Each structure stands twice: as C-alpha cells, then as structure tokens.
Amino acid sequence: MLSMSKYPTIPEIRHANLRHIMQGRSITPAELARMLGKAPGQVGQFAGPTRHKGIGDDPARELEELLGLAPYDLDNPSILLGTSAEEKRGDYHADATFQAYTKGKIPVVGVIAAGSAMEVIDLYQPGVAEEWIDAPTNHTPGAFILRLSGFSMQPRFWSDDQVMIEPALKVAPGDFVFAKRPAVGDGTFKQLVEEDGRLFLYALNAEYSPRYIEVTPEWHIVGKATLRLDKL
C-alpha cells in the first residue's frame, strides 16, 4: 500500500504500477512468477497486495520488457497514477485513481469484423474499425480493442465488454484469447485450456454449448487479451 507521505517513493510507485497492470490483465502473483521463472514466494514479496520487498532497477526493467511496457514506465507516477485535486495542491493521496498511458489511437472492432477472413493488419484499414479511441495503455504492435458479444464467457465477461487483444504477445494455456477460422470468416473469444496435450477454446458459462472447441488447424489464435476496458 502507498504511504501517506507527500511524495511517493520509487518502491511505492513501482509496486502500485505493477499491481495495477496485474489487475488489469488478470495476472496473479503465481502467474507472474511463472512468467519470470521465479519462485512464487519470491515474487509475492514485491508483487503481492502488500509490498514486503522493493523492485530493484534491473528487475524493474525486466518486468517492463516482459509486460510490453516502455522503459521506466514502472517508475513514472504520471503514467499510471491519477492526479486528484488534492494532489494538485501538493497533497499526495494513497487512494489515487489509476489512469493509463495514452499512446496514439487504437481500433475498436466487433467479433464478426475481427473474425472475418482477413489479416490482423486489415483492422487498420478504413471502414473496418467501428471506431478509434486513445490507446488506454502501452501496447504491442497490431493491438486492437475487441467488443464482445454473446453470453459464453459470463459471468466474467459480458456482451459489449471491450478487451484489448495483442497479437504480438505469446499465448499460453490459461490466457483469454480471440481465435478465428479464416476459411469460415467467424471468430470467438474464449479461454485457452490444455488437456492431454490438446488445446481447447473454453466457454466459462456452464450453460453455453459447445463449451469446448478443439483448436484444430482450421483455427487461428489471433492474440491474447491483456486488458478489459470498463465502460470507456
């Protein structure tokens, strides 16, 4: 938790920024430990809800690269920490509202448009995107906002929710992904799961059918979801 001092320290800023990114991308300390190749207990010391250990300079740069951030993003309070009226008067607030770093524009598309038989780069062509918005956070090349439809991922995701899909990032079982069938021209947003060495697209809603779709050669995993936008 951030201290109530007038100015946050670098360890406080790094911890707050990292926690914000982890929460936005649904990354647990255990999952972050797996991504870093470190013991969960070690990572929990600096990535858990309560900070017991600071993030050093070299680990901070490693985390930024791993999470697709720009260098020194974890150190900058103006990027991920909001500025309240009290702060403008010189008082630092522990419950500062998080804001994201804006970098250019990013397209917003529906599942049907994003699932049609086209390359991801075509999302940037005129007439394909439903709208363009300021990028809500740092992102990798080719990222786009997917507007969900249907009830297959309830109760975690609802129709009209918007998630950032990043095709440039590696995908692993457990990730929420957007997949398409180029030959058919459809697409779907599901959780990627693995069983007996086979990959499946998994619907969270127990009442949805089919709940499991095997990832056969006809399916192409476009990218993973890294952020959910709450009512932009």
C-alpha positions as CSV (number, residue, x, y, z in Angstrom):
1,M,0.0,0.0,0.0
2,L,1.2,3.5,-0.8
3,S,2.3,5.6,2.1
4,M,0.6,8.9,3.1
5,S,3.7,10.9,2.5
6,K,3.6,14.0,0.3
7,Y,5.5,12.3,-2.5
8,P,5.6,8.5,-3.3
9,T,8.9,6.7,-3.3
10,I,10.2,4.8,-6.2
11,P,9.4,1.4,-4.5
12,E,5.9,2.6,-3.8
13,I,5.4,3.8,-7.4
14,R,6.8,0.6,-8.9
15,H,4.6,-1.6,-6.7
16,A,1.4,0.4,-7.4
17,N,2.0,0.4,-11.1
18,L,2.8,-3.3,-11.2
19,R,-0.3,-4.1,-9.2
20,H,-2.4,-2.0,-11.5
21,I,-1.1,-3.8,-14.6
22,M,-1.5,-7.2,-13.0
23,Q,-5.1,-6.5,-12.0
24,G,-6.0,-5.1,-15.4
25,R,-4.6,-8.1,-17.2
26,S,-5.9,-10.6,-14.5
27,I,-2.3,-11.8,-13.7
28,T,-1.9,-13.3,-10.3
29,P,1.5,-13.2,-8.4
30,A,1.7,-17.0,-9.1
31,E,1.3,-16.5,-12.8
32,L,3.8,-13.6,-12.8
33,A,6.2,-15.9,-11.0
34,R,5.8,-18.5,-13.8
35,M,6.3,-15.8,-16.5
36,L,9.5,-14.7,-14.7
37,G,10.7,-18.2,-14.0
38,K,11.0,-17.5,-10.3
39,A,9.5,-19.0,-7.1
40,P,6.0,-17.7,-6.2
41,G,7.1,-16.8,-2.7
42,Q,9.9,-14.6,-4.1
43,V,7.6,-12.8,-6.5
44,G,4.9,-12.4,-3.9
45,Q,7.3,-10.3,-1.8
46,F,7.1,-7.5,-4.4
47,A,4.0,-8.3,-6.4
48,G,1.5,-9.2,-3.8
49,P,-1.2,-6.8,-2.4
50,T,1.2,-5.8,0.4
51,R,4.7,-4.9,-0.5
52,H,7.4,-6.6,1.6
53,K,10.3,-6.0,-0.8
54,G,11.1,-3.3,-3.3
55,I,11.6,-3.8,-7.0
56,G,15.2,-3.1,-7.9
57,D,16.3,-1.2,-11.0
58,D,17.3,-4.3,-13.1
59,P,14.2,-6.3,-12.1
60,A,12.0,-3.2,-13.0
61,R,13.5,-3.1,-16.5
62,E,13.0,-6.9,-16.8
63,L,9.3,-6.5,-15.8
64,E,8.7,-3.7,-18.2
65,E,10.1,-5.7,-21.1
66,L,8.1,-8.8,-20.0
67,L,4.9,-6.9,-19.8
68,G,5.3,-4.9,-23.0
69,L,5.9,-1.6,-21.3
70,A,8.1,1.3,-22.3
71,P,11.4,1.6,-20.4
72,Y,10.9,3.3,-17.0
73,D,7.1,3.1,-17.1
74,L,7.1,1.5,-13.7
75,D,9.0,4.5,-12.3
76,N,6.7,7.2,-13.6
77,P,3.8,8.2,-11.4
78,S,2.3,10.4,-14.1
79,I,1.7,7.4,-16.3
80,L,-0.3,5.1,-14.1
81,L,-1.2,7.2,-11.1
82,G,-4.0,9.7,-11.4
83,T,-3.8,13.3,-10.2
84,S,-6.6,14.4,-7.9
85,A,-7.4,17.9,-7.0
86,E,-5.7,17.5,-3.7
87,E,-2.6,16.3,-5.4
88,K,-2.5,19.4,-7.5
89,R,-2.4,21.4,-4.3
90,G,0.6,19.4,-3.2
91,D,-1.1,16.6,-1.1
92,Y,-0.4,13.0,-2.1
93,H,-3.4,10.6,-1.9
94,A,-3.0,7.0,-1.1
95,D,-6.1,6.1,-3.0
96,A,-5.1,7.9,-6.2
97,T,-7.2,6.9,-9.2
98,F,-5.2,4.9,-11.8
99,Q,-5.1,6.3,-15.3
100,A,-3.4,4.7,-18.3
101,Y,-0.7,6.0,-20.5
102,T,-2.1,7.1,-23.9
103,K,-0.2,6.2,-27.0
104,G,-1.9,7.1,-30.2
105,K,-5.1,5.6,-31.5
106,I,-6.3,2.0,-31.5
107,P,-9.2,0.5,-33.5
108,V,-12.3,-1.0,-31.9
109,V,-13.9,-3.9,-33.7
110,G,-16.7,-6.4,-33.1
111,V,-16.2,-10.1,-33.1
112,I,-17.8,-10.5,-36.5
113,A,-15.5,-7.9,-38.2
114,A,-12.4,-9.2,-36.3
115,G,-13.3,-12.8,-37.2
116,S,-13.7,-12.3,-40.9
117,A,-11.2,-13.8,-43.2
118,M,-8.5,-11.1,-43.1
119,E,-5.1,-10.5,-41.7
120,V,-4.9,-8.6,-38.4
121,I,-3.3,-5.6,-40.2
122,D,-6.6,-5.1,-42.1
123,L,-8.1,-3.9,-38.9
124,Y,-6.3,-0.7,-39.5
125,Q,-7.8,-0.2,-43.0
126,P,-10.5,2.5,-43.5
127,G,-14.0,1.2,-42.9
128,V,-13.1,-1.9,-40.9
129,A,-12.8,-0.4,-37.4
130,E,-16.1,0.6,-35.8
131,E,-14.3,3.5,-34.1
132,W,-10.9,4.6,-33.0
133,I,-10.0,5.5,-29.4
134,D,-7.0,6.8,-27.5
135,A,-4.9,3.7,-26.5
136,P,-5.8,3.0,-22.8
137,T,-2.3,1.8,-22.0
138,N,1.0,0.7,-23.6
139,H,0.5,-2.0,-26.1
140,T,2.4,-4.0,-28.7
141,P,2.1,-3.5,-32.4
142,G,-1.1,-4.7,-34.0
143,A,-3.2,-4.5,-30.8
144,F,-6.9,-3.7,-31.1
145,I,-9.9,-3.5,-28.9
146,L,-12.4,-6.3,-29.3
147,R,-16.1,-5.6,-28.4
148,L,-17.6,-8.8,-27.2
149,S,-21.0,-10.2,-27.9
150,G,-23.0,-13.2,-26.5
151,F,-23.0,-14.9,-23.1
152,S,-20.5,-17.7,-23.5
153,M,-18.0,-16.0,-21.1
154,Q,-20.3,-14.9,-18.4
155,P,-20.1,-14.1,-15.5
156,R,-16.5,-12.8,-16.0
157,F,-17.1,-11.2,-19.4
158,W,-20.4,-9.8,-20.7
159,S,-21.8,-8.8,-24.0
160,D,-20.5,-5.3,-25.0
161,D,-17.4,-5.6,-22.8
162,Q,-14.3,-4.4,-24.5
163,V,-10.9,-6.1,-24.2
164,M,-7.5,-5.3,-25.7
165,I,-6.2,-8.1,-27.9
166,E,-2.4,-8.2,-28.5
167,P,-1.4,-10.5,-31.4
168,A,2.4,-9.8,-30.8
169,L,2.4,-11.5,-27.4
170,K,3.0,-15.2,-26.8
171,V,-0.1,-17.2,-25.9
172,A,-0.3,-19.9,-23.2
173,P,-3.0,-22.1,-21.7
174,G,-5.0,-20.1,-19.2
175,D,-5.0,-16.9,-21.4
176,F,-8.2,-15.4,-22.7
177,V,-7.8,-15.3,-26.4
178,F,-9.5,-14.3,-29.6
179,A,-9.5,-17.0,-32.3
180,K,-10.8,-17.1,-35.8
181,R,-11.4,-19.5,-38.6
182,P,-10.2,-17.8,-41.7
183,A,-11.9,-20.2,-44.1
184,V,-15.3,-19.6,-42.4
185,G,-14.9,-16.0,-41.5
186,D,-16.1,-16.2,-37.9
187,G,-14.3,-15.6,-34.6
188,T,-14.7,-16.3,-30.9
189,F,-13.4,-15.0,-27.6
190,K,-12.7,-17.9,-25.2
191,Q,-10.2,-19.1,-22.6
192,L,-7.4,-21.3,-24.0
193,V,-7.0,-24.5,-22.0
194,E,-4.9,-27.6,-22.4
195,E,-5.8,-31.2,-21.7
196,D,-3.7,-34.3,-22.5
197,G,-1.6,-32.2,-24.8
198,R,-4.6,-30.8,-26.8
199,L,-5.7,-27.2,-26.8
200,F,-9.3,-26.1,-26.5
201,L,-11.3,-22.9,-26.6
202,Y,-13.3,-23.0,-23.3
203,A,-16.5,-21.1,-22.6
204,L,-16.8,-20.1,-18.9
205,N,-20.6,-20.2,-18.9
206,A,-21.7,-23.7,-17.9
207,E,-24.9,-23.3,-19.8
208,Y,-23.3,-22.5,-23.1
209,S,-22.9,-25.1,-25.8
210,P,-20.4,-26.2,-27.1
211,R,-18.4,-25.4,-24.0
212,Y,-15.2,-26.9,-25.5
213,I,-13.9,-26.3,-29.1
214,E,-10.7,-28.1,-30.0
215,V,-8.1,-25.9,-31.6
216,T,-7.7,-27.7,-34.9
217,P,-5.7,-26.5,-37.9
218,E,-8.7,-24.5,-39.1
219,W,-8.5,-22.3,-36.1
220,H,-6.0,-19.4,-35.8
221,I,-5.3,-17.9,-32.4
222,V,-5.1,-14.1,-33.2
223,G,-3.9,-12.9,-29.9
224,K,-4.4,-12.8,-26.1
225,A,-6.5,-10.4,-24.1
226,T,-4.3,-8.2,-21.8
227,L,-6.8,-5.6,-20.6
228,R,-10.5,-5.2,-20.1
229,L,-11.8,-1.6,-20.6
230,D,-14.6,-0.8,-18.2
231,K,-17.2,1.3,-20.0
232,L,-15.0,3.6,-22.0
